[in-house]
Amino acid sequence: MLFKKYHIVIFKDREGSFRHLRLPAWIGIFLLLLLAGLTAAVIYLWEFYPRSLNLQHQLEEAQKTAQVQSAQIISMAGTLHELQQDLRRIQQFDAKLRIMMNVDKESTAVADNRDEPQDNSQGMILLPLHRQDLLARRMHSLAEQIGDDIYTEEVQQQDLLLALRENRELMSVTPSIWPTEGHLSSRFGYRTNPVTGKSQLHAGLDIANRPGTPIIAPGKGVVTFAAWDGAYGNSVVINHGNNTATRYAHMQKFVVKEGQTVNRGDLIGYVGSTGRSTGPHLHYEVRIGGVPVDPMRYILN
């Protein structure tokens, strides 16, 4: 019966007009199969939909967890980087103290070629899982390196503390602080002289500031010179013992006299622009046995 042909008559109005359609038998079978397929699909999707919602919820939770972990890893990487920078500064400070105390002359600074994790806290992004694992491994390695450096530094600090106890007098006379506040306008070394235009050794530091800025003694010593000194203008020289002396030039005025003993932090004069000077500043020198050396080797603050 299903494979017979069907005739469908459609009446349009009461006057008897109609339309006659002929349908082959297979169309009926196709419609039944289509209806059965749609019914099965609806049943399957109805069962799959809750599972789909659950999987979507789990995926969203996993993405949130991965994002939080990524943020934590990047934040920790930044913290480790800052810790390494702090350790480097401590070791450089330690190296400078050792040079001053003549304990040893080997630099203990941290090597700069380490593979450090970068701080990407600005513009936080979600890292892929394999990158999170790689970054975590690098952070763990860096933490172990910093731990080893800290242990080594603690051992070395014991020797330094012992040397400091044995040389308290040496530390008190060492010019180890800035003699005045201001902008470091010129460092120690060869430069073009701003007055003559010729290249020559600049034997100290130029610290620029307003006229009248206080100048203090950076270490204990005896004033051996306090007068006008040609191109240096108003100048003071302090002998700190151990063949070490400091010079302060272009001062507005000085408030110490020759033969006077000064301690670290005592006022000795004021910033000025006397002598051969292009502006108000303090010219500060450190000399060992009469030979100028870089004052930055001794400044600790």
Sequence and secondary structure as in RCSB ss.txt:
>XXXX:A:sequence
MLFKKYHIVIFKDREGSFRHLRLPAWIGIFLLLLLAGLTAAVIYLWEFYPRSLNLQHQLEEAQKTAQVQSAQIIS
MAGTLHELQQDLRRIQQFDAKLRIMMNVDKESTAVADNRDEPQDNSQGMILLPLHRQDLLARRMHSLAEQIGDDI
YTEEVQQQDLLLALRENRELMSVTPSIWPTEGHLSSRFGYRTNPVTGKSQLHAGLDIANRPGTPIIAPGKGVVTF
AAWDGAYGNSVVINHGNNTATRYAHMQKFVVKEGQTVNRGDLIGYVGSTGRSTGPHLHYEVRIGGVPVDPMRYIL
N
>XXXX:A:secstr
 TTS EEEEEE STT  EEEEEE HHHHHHHHHHHHHHHHHHHHHHHHHHHHHHHHHHHHHHHHHHHHHHHHHHH
HHHHHHHHHHHHHHHHHHHHHHHHHHTS        TT        TT     HHHHHHHHHHHHHHHHHHHHHH
HHHHHHHHHHHHHHHHTHHHHHHS  S SS SEEEE SEEEE TTT  EEEE SEEEE  TT EEE SS EEEEE
EEE GGG EEEEEEEETTEEEEEEEEEEE   TT EE TT EEEEEB  SS SSSEEEEEEEETTEEE GGGT  
 
